Amino acid sequence: MRTKTFFDLLLFKTEANLRTEVSRYYLNYLWWVIEPVLTMGVFYIVFGIFMNRGTDHFVGFLLAGLTFWNWFMRSVNNASSSIMGGQGLMQQVAIPKVFFPLEVVLRDCFKLLFSLSLLLLFLIFYPTPVSLTWFALPILMAVQFLLVLGSATLFAALVPFVPDLKFIIATVLHLMFFGSGVFFDIDKMVLPEHLFIIYLNPMAGLLKAYRQILLYDTWPDWFYLVKVFVFALLLLAFSLWLIFRYDHIYPRVCQQ
Amino acid sequence: MRSAPLIRLKNVGCRFKVRHKMMRFKSYEALKDVSFTLNRGEALGIIGRNGAGKSTLLKLIAGILLPDSGQVLLHGNPSIALLTLQLGFSSELSGRYNAVLGAMLLGYTKKEALARLDKIIEFSELAQWIEEPMKTYSSGMKARLGFAVAMEMSPDVLLIDEVLGVGDAAFRAKSMKAMKEKFQAEQTIAFVSHAGSTVKELCNRTVWIENGVTKMEGPTDEVVDAYEEYLSTHDRSLEK
């Protein structure tokens, strides 16, 4: 398949799938906005009202963490079954299989635009300062994008061989969710001697960085970000190598 | 250049593993030893009974699967596509959308697909239906659109897996005519079928695959006659 065709097809199919997803529902495109509002609403009710320990600006803290955590979690989750889901297509066309996780990641990025806009809009009116550090947002998101792409491709490449991995991935994501401090401040809740371990999880450090720049007018720990960037790059390189290496195996494996 | 070989299969074999319980696998051989040549500009028929490995063979030629043994040699760098009438169809989206998608899946860029969209729509005879979501289409209409895409956007080598019998009688006649034109033109085609008659009508040379092995290769009339002869004796022996 020509490179131009591949990327044309990638964008076109992403758009087509987005349209297909919403066309089933009465409220159609509105769900791109309503859905993140509902998710945020649930977390606000549980952690912002019932479990509120009086932390300052807890709602902003929670929503900032949740938005970027969800981006990671959804892409990885959706991508892990993407190659199996692309079976119909790959049995008919000689298509590079990296197409499937890429398409899922793009689709989730598009949906992120809505929850991100909502978050930024909310933070503008929120008592925390809108500061110069907001300019670091694209950098953080670029790093997270690489991490999302690498993880998504890795799981997409592995799951067809061992479908049972899906359960392991769900467990790992669960663990990461609790370990990333989506609804609590890691630096206050975790024993100092365990902080090192917690921050081995790149999402924990990323969420902290997002909050620093969006809520607290603080520049992030650049050295940590460089480490995450390098890790994400290596992960992506490995995943791409893997998925291209087994490109012709997938149509067979998926038939088993 | 009409007889220059374009694709050559040499002792191609293909095994599939099927998982039964837990970690246990059974493998079966879809193809054992298949060799033949597809020349530029020719229409090659591939016949064989159900389960002879014909569809697997097309997937190997299309580059979807790689053979376990033997080789598939391509001369030059031809674009090859498998004609399937349901290619990438998304039932929630309009026929127009799906036509573009189908054309791109056959290897064209979006620009190229859009440029030929009018012709596709015209051929499909869907008229204003083209704007409706495909879930509202009858199966005949879907097949017509798929066929129209494939006919307008054919790649260097077109692999066809028994798809005639599309739509109503009038459209069937039209598609048969379009197919014949394709088959007579410079289009290189591999046409798979289990029915001798269609192959006779469309192809000048034919390969007969039986149990994953090339049984015979040669002029269509000879091969198809031998195949039908074999079938009738085989069926008779089964009845006894």
Contacts between the chains, C-beta under 8 A, distances in Angstrom:
chain1	res1	chain2	res2	distance
A	1	B	107	6.1
A	2	B	107	6.7
A	2	B	109	7.3
A	4	B	109	4.9
A	5	B	104	6.2
A	5	B	107	5.7
A	5	B	108	6.4
A	5	B	109	5.3
A	8	B	104	6.0
A	8	B	109	5.1
A	8	B	110	4.1
A	8	B	111	8.0
A	9	B	101	7.9
A	9	B	104	4.7
A	9	B	105	7.0
A	9	B	110	8.0
A	12	B	100	6.9
A	12	B	101	6.3
A	12	B	104	6.2
A	12	B	110	6.2
A	13	B	88	7.8
A	13	B	101	7.0
A	16	B	90	5.7
A	16	B	93	5.8
A	16	B	97	6.4
A	16	B	101	6.2
A	17	B	90	7.7
A	19	B	92	7.1
A	19	B	93	6.1
A	19	B	97	8.0
A	20	B	90	5.3
A	20	B	92	4.4
A	20	B	93	6.3
A	23	B	92	4.4
A	23	B	93	7.6
A	23	B	133	7.5
A	24	B	92	7.0
A	88	B	88	8.0
A	89	B	88	5.9
A	89	B	105	7.4
A	90	B	64	7.0
A	91	B	59	7.2
A	91	B	64	6.6
A	92	B	64	7.3
A	92	B	82	5.5
A	92	B	84	5.0
A	92	B	87	5.9
A	92	B	88	7.8
A	92	B	105	7.5
A	93	B	62	7.8
A	93	B	64	7.1
A	93	B	81	7.2
A	93	B	82	7.1
A	93	B	87	7.5
A	93	B	88	7.8
A	93	B	105	5.1
A	93	B	106	7.9
A	94	B	62	5.7
A	94	B	63	4.0
A	94	B	64	5.0
A	94	B	80	7.7
A	95	B	105	7.8
A	248	B	65	6.6
A	248	B	66	4.3
A	251	B	59	7.3
A	251	B	64	5.5
A	251	B	65	5.8
A	252	B	16	6.5
A	252	B	17	7.5
A	252	B	65	6.6
A	255	B	16	6.7
A	255	B	18	7.9
A	256	B	17	6.3
A	256	B	18	5.9
A	256	B	19	4.7
A	256	B	25	7.8
